[in-house]
Amino acid sequence: MKRIAFPVLLVCVALSLTSCASTQSKLDYAVKQMRPTLPKVVDEETTCVSIEAGSNSLIYGMTLKTIKAGQFTPEKFTSLIKPAALKNYRELPAMKQLRDAGVTLVYKYKDSTGADVAEFSVATSEL
């Protein structure tokens, strides 16, 4: 399986959180800023096609180019991808505002036909 990188757009979202008061309004603002830039190619396999603000969370909709639903169990796919998501969230300085606010990142992966591949979240309690 190709290595799937995590969106640099996470950094962009974190950097855009500086102009609002509450965590939820910061997330709403970040989403509003990011939506016009989508879809955004993350790597040769992955495209970020949507972003939503949940309750103290950012929800990323990702589409996979060649990996198909059923090729991996959701658990196996998550086990291959989540460690990089954890590392990025834990270590990227630009993610500090999100970490400090306790924001959970949710990743929803679909294949090119729209079939669900996997979904997982990265909570600050996991860092």
N, C-alpha and C positions, 0 to 999 in steps of 0.2 A: 504494500500500500504506500502511496506517496505520502510524504510528510505534509500535513496540512497546517499552515501557519495561522496565527490568530491576527485579527484585524488590527492594523495600525490605526484604524479609525477609533479604536478604544482610546488611544492617546488623544486624538482630536476631541473626542467627547469629554474626556477629563479636563482638557485645557479650556473647553468652552464653559465650564461650570463656575466661572469666577464672577458672573454679573448678576446673580439672583440671590434671594434671601434663604428660603427654605430648601431642604434637600429635594423635595418633590418638584418645586418650581425650577430648580437647577436641572433636574432630569428632564423635565418637560422642555426647557430651553435647549438643552443639548440635543434632544431628539428633533426639535424644530430646525436646528442648524444642520443636522446630519442628513435628514430625509432628502433634501435636494441633491445631495452628492451620491445617492444610491441609484442603481446598483454600483457597488464598488468591488472590483476584483481584488481578492485577498491574496491568492496564490494561484498556481496553475489548475488547482482542483476546486477552489472555493470562491464563491461570490457572496458578499453580504447584500441581501436584497431588501431587507427591512429592519427597522429599529422601532421599538415601542418603549414607552416609560410605563412600568408597572408600579405597584406600591413598593417604593424603595428598591426598585430593580430596573435594570435595562435589559430588554429582551431583543436578541439579535436573531433574525431569520437568515439562515445560510442555505445556499443551494450548492450541491456538489455536481461537478461536471460529468465524471465517469463512474463514481461509486454509486451503486444502485441499492435501493432498499432490499434487504434480505441478503446482501453480499456479506454483511457482518451482522451479528446480533446487536441490538442497541447497546447492550452491556459491553461487548467487545469493542465497538466503535468508541464508546465513551472512555474505556480504559486506555485506548490509544491516543485520544485527543485531549482529554481533560488535564493530564499532567502539565502540558504546555500552557493551557489556560490558567491553571493555578500559578505556575511560575511567572507568567506575564503579569498577572494581577498582583502577585506578591512583590515583584521586583521592579516593575517599571515606575520610575519616579512620577511620571505624569498621571499615574493611577492613584496617587496618594489621596487626593480629595475624595475619590469614590470610596476607597478603603476606609478612610477616617469617618465617612458618613454611614458606613455599614451597608453600602449598596451591594446587592446581589446581582451578578451577571448571569443571564439565562441565554443558552445557545440552543436554537432549534434548527436541526439539519434536515433537509429534504433532498431527494435526488432530482434529476433533471425533469422527471415527469410529475413532480410534486408529491411523491410518496414519502412518508416519514421514514427517516433513517435513525435518528436518535435525538434526544433532548437531555440536556443536563444543566445544572447551575453551579456557579462558583460563589460561595458565600464567604464573607470575611472570617467566619468562624473556622473555615477550613484552611486558612492561611497559616 
